[in-house]
Amino acid sequence: MSARKKTLLKVIVLGDLGVGKTSLMQQFVNKKFSHQYKATIGADFLTKDLTIDNKTVSLQIWDTAGQERFQSLGVAFYRGADCCVLCYDVTNEKSLNNLSSWKDEFLVQSNVSNPQDFPFIIIGNKIDVDESKKIPSLQKKLLNITNNQLGGLNYPLFETSAKDSINVETAFENVARMALQQEELNGASRNDMNDDYHDAINIHLENDNSGCAC
Amino acid sequence: MISDDKPLGRPPMLQSKKSTHSFLSSTAGLNPASFLGTDATTAVTLASSDQAEIAIFEEGLGLAKTTLSRSSRSVSPQPSFMVLPPQLALDPLPFVELLHDFVNTSIAKTDDTYKGSKPFNILTETEEDIDESYLEEKVHISKKGEGFTAKLKQFFILSSAGKPIYSMNGDDDVLLGYSGLITTIVASFEDGTDLLFRSISQNGFRMVVMNKSPLILVAISRVSYELMLDLKLLESQLSSVYNYLLAVLSAPVITKSFHNRMNYDLRRVLSAQDLKTLDILTSMLTFGFSDTTDDENKSYTVDPSMFISSLLDDAVQCARLSSTLRAKLDDIFVSCKRLKVNLPQSEATPFLQGKLYTLETTKLLASDLLFAFLIYDNKIVSHLHPKTHCLENKDISTLLLMLSQLSPAGESKNVQEEPDLWFPICLARFNDSGFLHCYVRHLHLPNLSRPLTLLLLSGNKNSFFEMKQSANYIFAKICKSKTLSSSLPEELAQGYLPLTSVLKTPQVKHFIYKRRKANQYIMDPLTFSKDTFENIVDSMFILYLYTALSSSKSEEVRVGASMKKLTYTRWHLKEGFTGFLLADEKYELYCLCKGFVTSLVLIEQSLRIVNWCENYRKRLFIGPGVQF
């Protein structure tokens, strides 16, 4: 009975200003990289089809602005997302530390039903830069953030370079796969409303003319 | 000669505006009841009302140039035809004078000489020619991504998360972006202001939004005639689309689907047929035609009535039928409701099996029947409803839409081959949380190109066999009745005769007449006999003219107790057209004339239409239908 073509997944990309969210998108969708920095205003919408395990999925990617003044755009962005991508910049420690507040912000705004199962992934961008510029003892700090904190960010992590196109495709394939799994889980856990056509309409007709026929 | 007083850019037409004070002075002190004679003309005698479909005003046409009243007075009936008593057919002189005054003033303000016409594009009000490739590019529904932005009309159904559910045009690739954008605009506005987002209008562009969380419905129009009116037209279109969605899903199903998972993709519960019906609905609502191409044959259905219905506040169309025939059909409905059948032995309830009591062996066959319709050619012939419940017109339209998609009428002439239809439908204005169950069967009457369709709506999903038996009973009654079996096909076929020729109003090319109270209308039957492309353009042209007429500034005139609304418009298009609108609290008449018609002719002919329609309103309109 279904007219479904492709599975449609809404993916939100969050992270501090300048970590390279838009560049990641551009690399992933258009295979392009620009050295020029242009702040995103509000949000960009990009679409990309992927094939995951013989299934075609359409990713509707909501590339949000990192600037704080746009965070009030809120609910409309977060509502009904299938997966959330948290981005940081491997050269910017603050962006790493902010990941968990991005996550909290997302959970508050999106109001997802079971936050513990919601698919997140983490992307650390700009790995092409000189080792010297990277956050000192990054691995240890990462471990701290993902495992040791209360309510930690125990999510798959990908280190990418939007500039050199390293790992970008892989990261998003994982995004799609996780979202798809979640989607199927949800689909399986509830049978799609077979009962609803049984809702009867109750109308009490004052049927007073039944008596006159006898 | 183009009046540019409105921001949206008007067509090259000359509008009439000003009132003259002499109107008022000439109407002072008149007896309100005498105007138009609408009350008086109800005196149709029952005995004669059945004999003729139409009263013919034999000599009315070639008559007096000086006073209209005289021309009406000299109407003489054809012997066997029913006509009004002459003095009642009269329009009171002052009102006629007043109309003349109005029209003459209007004409004086316009330029009487016909300017000739440049090619005029009714869709965009430019000079761009409309040809087939133009329609292909701008009008026809296309599910391709390329050319998406060229379309003049868009409809979207989105989820609040910004996922597309339905779109008139475009493919997923273009839609995903636009869906996100629209959702963001709407949500950001509403979150920030606590106001509802209704519309954005700009020169030649309008976007109207209906937020039915968890769904957002959007209409975007660049069609000139849709922009002439206020938001109401597009909002009514959106609610038709929403009503259809509810009809197949019902409100609780939609709410439950999104409950706790805003990312739900509603497309998985919509069938391909639903999406196709939405295409037909959106195209019909906008352009008055739809693509009904099947596997092999490219074909289009041209029918402006859906647009006209939303232009007239959802008025529905009735089939013309003499009141005795209609009463006979109504009686059959009512008797069906009272019909008792014997219970099978096993189901019979032993009722105190003593000596004094017998078995309860009968039951009411149609006890679950709530609403019944007889439909011919998408027009209501007869309608049954409970005393306590009525269906709104929007629901009736949705029902008819569903019906036209589920059982294309007239395809098979062989009754044996046609299956009974039984489907659930949620009539949202009636009750948006449950389903009624609809039984459908066609009856092929001799000499009719289309079948008469019976709809029986039951509140009980297990009542299929009862409904089937009821249908058997109703059809048997119709076929057994001598009057019905002979006169019904004849009268229904007469519905295709152009009224303007029957009424002898040669100058009026087409008219629509609406009774306000019942919210029902009739219109002169349209014949589209040319090639498909021309039919489509003609249909859109009619929509353009009627919309322009109803959006033109009108003159309010008090005649006694009633306010009359008058609009007179001319269009320098093609051969030139004149439009005339006459309305009061009872009726609305819209007429279109070819060329520039003199006030004398225009007024005489339109009043004749009004009188005729009021006089025969029992056969033209079914009113609320029959109750049980």
Chai-1 contact restraints between the chains, C-beta under 6 A:
chainA,res_idxA,chainB,res_idxB,connection_type,confidence,min_distance_angstrom,max_distance_angstrom,comment,restraint_id
A,M1,B,S271,contact,1.0,0.0,6.0,A-B,restraint_1
A,S2,B,R268,contact,1.0,0.0,6.0,A-B,restraint_2
A,A3,B,L270,contact,1.0,0.0,6.0,A-B,restraint_3
A,A3,B,S271,contact,1.0,0.0,6.0,A-B,restraint_4
A,A3,B,A272,contact,1.0,0.0,6.0,A-B,restraint_5
A,A3,B,L275,contact,1.0,0.0,6.0,A-B,restraint_6
A,R4,B,R267,contact,1.0,0.0,6.0,A-B,restraint_7
A,R4,B,R268,contact,1.0,0.0,6.0,A-B,restraint_8
A,L8,B,K163,contact,1.0,0.0,6.0,A-B,restraint_9
A,L8,B,D265,contact,1.0,0.0,6.0,A-B,restraint_10
A,K10,B,A161,contact,1.0,0.0,6.0,A-B,restraint_11
A,K10,B,N263,contact,1.0,0.0,6.0,A-B,restraint_12
A,F45,B,G177,contact,1.0,0.0,6.0,A-B,restraint_13
A,F45,B,G180,contact,1.0,0.0,6.0,A-B,restraint_14
A,T47,B,D173,contact,1.0,0.0,6.0,A-B,restraint_15
A,T47,B,L176,contact,1.0,0.0,6.0,A-B,restraint_16
A,S58,B,D172,contact,1.0,0.0,6.0,A-B,restraint_17
A,Q60,B,L176,contact,1.0,0.0,6.0,A-B,restraint_18
A,L73,B,S188,contact,1.0,0.0,6.0,A-B,restraint_19
A,V75,B,D191,contact,1.0,0.0,6.0,A-B,restraint_20
A,A76,B,T183,contact,1.0,0.0,6.0,A-B,restraint_21
A,A76,B,T184,contact,1.0,0.0,6.0,A-B,restraint_22
A,A76,B,A187,contact,1.0,0.0,6.0,A-B,restraint_23
A,A76,B,S188,contact,1.0,0.0,6.0,A-B,restraint_24
A,R79,B,S160,contact,1.0,0.0,6.0,A-B,restraint_25
A,R79,B,A161,contact,1.0,0.0,6.0,A-B,restraint_26
A,R79,B,M262,contact,1.0,0.0,6.0,A-B,restraint_27
A,G80,B,A161,contact,1.0,0.0,6.0,A-B,restraint_28
A,G80,B,M262,contact,1.0,0.0,6.0,A-B,restraint_29
A,G80,B,N263,contact,1.0,0.0,6.0,A-B,restraint_30
A,D82,B,N263,contact,1.0,0.0,6.0,A-B,restraint_31
A,S113,B,N260,contact,1.0,0.0,6.0,A-B,restraint_32
A,N186,B,R261,contact,1.0,0.0,6.0,A-B,restraint_33
A,M193,B,V253,contact,1.0,0.0,6.0,A-B,restraint_34
A,D196,B,V253,contact,1.0,0.0,6.0,A-B,restraint_35
A,Y197,B,P424,contact,1.0,0.0,6.0,A-B,restraint_36
A,Y197,B,F435,contact,1.0,0.0,6.0,A-B,restraint_37
A,D199,B,G434,contact,1.0,0.0,6.0,A-B,restraint_38
A,I201,B,N431,contact,1.0,0.0,6.0,A-B,restraint_39
A,I201,B,G434,contact,1.0,0.0,6.0,A-B,restraint_40
A,I201,B,G459,contact,1.0,0.0,6.0,A-B,restraint_41
A,I203,B,G459,contact,1.0,0.0,6.0,A-B,restraint_42
A,L205,B,P386,contact,1.0,0.0,6.0,A-B,restraint_43
